[in-house]
Amino acid sequence: MKQLRENIQKVRQRIERAALRSGRNGSDILLVAVSKTADIAQVHEAYQLGIKHFGENRVQELKRKMEALPEAEWHMIGRLQTNKVKDIVGKVTLLHSLDRWKLAEKLNERAAVQGVTVPALLQVNIAGEEKKAGVEMSDVEAFLSAVGELSALRIYGLMTIAPLLEDAEAARPIFRELYQVKEKLARKSYKNVELKFLSMGMSQDFEVAIEEGANIVRIGSAIFDQKDSPMY
Ligand SMILES: *Cc1c(COP(=O)(O)O)cnc(C)c1O
């Protein structure tokens, strides 16, 4: 508990300072605690320590933890198979990982049946990495235009995962580029689209991401790891 409390305090301080460097406040940044390595007891503790938003990258684990802590806000941040959409529609606060058209269609179908809408972020493969999920930069505009056809889907922003680099600074151009794309597209009007969120930054690079305009960060190890990391 002590370690978790310290980790959360440190992360919050670092978010606050990075926000100030970008002309904002810590309260402008939504912290999503990625609990994929945490057990349910730790998730409960984190909730008691003031963390209200949690992220999971696998549906099974997400379901298990949502049931254990339904009062928290849950985010799906990992690749979602189309046959699992029923597990998240109407249940999660935000899907960060809408990464392909087929998935958009399946989510829309399911949500329409349930009479709900699905809040999602469009995942962009900004570094153009071959193995990485996400819509290619060149396809983002076409995707957003087409979302107008899917009446039960809502796109509230963009998300990216920066490549794992030795140095967080190396990810800065990627974050900056996605911010610029988001700002540019936010000035246009697409049906069912309201680009207000930018989900980027993880334990190793969240300060750089915030400096470059992120307003949602997804942080796992810096919160839930037991050992002190040399980064502190
Ligand atoms: C695990 C994960 C994170 C958090 O990573 P940490 O390095 O532990 O902070 C963020 N986003 C996604 C999509 C993840 O799978």
Ligand as a Chemical Component Dictionary entry (heavy atoms), coordinates in Angstrom:
data_LIG
# 
_chem_comp.id                   LIG 
_chem_comp.type                 NON-POLYMER 
_chem_comp.pdbx_formal_charge   0 
_chem_comp.three_letter_code    LIG 
# 
loop_
_chem_comp_atom.comp_id 
_chem_comp_atom.atom_id 
_chem_comp_atom.alt_atom_id 
_chem_comp_atom.type_symbol 
_chem_comp_atom.charge 
_chem_comp_atom.model_Cartn_x 
_chem_comp_atom.model_Cartn_y 
_chem_comp_atom.model_Cartn_z 
_chem_comp_atom.pdbx_ordinal 
LIG C1 C1 C 0 0.576  -1.851 -20.989 1  
LIG C2 C2 C 0 0.084  -0.707 -21.771 2  
LIG C3 C3 C 0 0.286  0.604  -21.315 3  
LIG C4 C4 C 0 1.053  0.945  -20.052 4  
LIG O1 O1 O 0 2.401  0.622  -20.198 5  
LIG P1 P1 P 0 3.469  0.939  -19.036 6  
LIG O2 O2 O 0 4.756  0.970  -19.755 7  
LIG O3 O3 O 0 3.366  -0.174 -18.064 8  
LIG O4 O4 O 0 3.094  2.246  -18.444 9  
LIG C5 C5 C 0 -0.243 1.640  -22.080 10 
LIG N1 N1 N 0 -0.918 1.401  -23.218 11 
LIG C6 C6 C 0 -1.128 0.163  -23.690 12 
LIG C7 C7 C 0 -1.882 -0.015 -24.958 13 
LIG C8 C8 C 0 -0.636 -0.932 -22.987 14 
LIG O5 O5 O 0 -0.845 -2.171 -23.450 15 
# 
loop_
_chem_comp_bond.comp_id 
_chem_comp_bond.atom_id_1 
_chem_comp_bond.atom_id_2 
_chem_comp_bond.value_order 
_chem_comp_bond.pdbx_ordinal 
LIG C1 C2 SING 1  
LIG C2 C3 SING 2  
LIG C2 C8 DOUB 3  
LIG C3 C4 SING 4  
LIG C3 C5 DOUB 5  
LIG C4 O1 SING 6  
LIG O1 P1 SING 7  
LIG P1 O2 DOUB 8  
LIG P1 O3 SING 9  
LIG P1 O4 SING 10 
LIG C5 N1 SING 11 
LIG N1 C6 DOUB 12 
LIG C6 C7 SING 13 
LIG C6 C8 SING 14 
LIG C8 O5 SING 15 
# 
